[in-house]
């Protein structure tokens, strides 16, 4: 099994099946906006959706595979199919991420 697939399988196994979507946040320990996002936005968004952090310095090949060139980068992924539906690059407010998830939910209910 490809080690990148394994890493994602392990991460996905941590996601609550009670939610339709989750967020993968690509981050780095040295990233100022990433730290600010954790202080200002994380608690707001985690009331509605789970956030999984992936450090680009710990997993550089994985970051390269997903074309991560800037942090923070946010993927909104589906729990059932594990597809990446939306990508936000840079500091993104919890309200923007919540709106994106709501749009995805509305689309899937059509």
Secondary structure, 3 states (H helix, E strand, C coil): CCHHHHHHHHHHHCCCCCCCEEEEEEECCCCHHHHHHHHHCHHHHCCCCEEEEEECCCCHHHHHHCCCCCCCEEEEEECCCCCEEEEEECCCCHHHHHHHHHHHHHHHHC
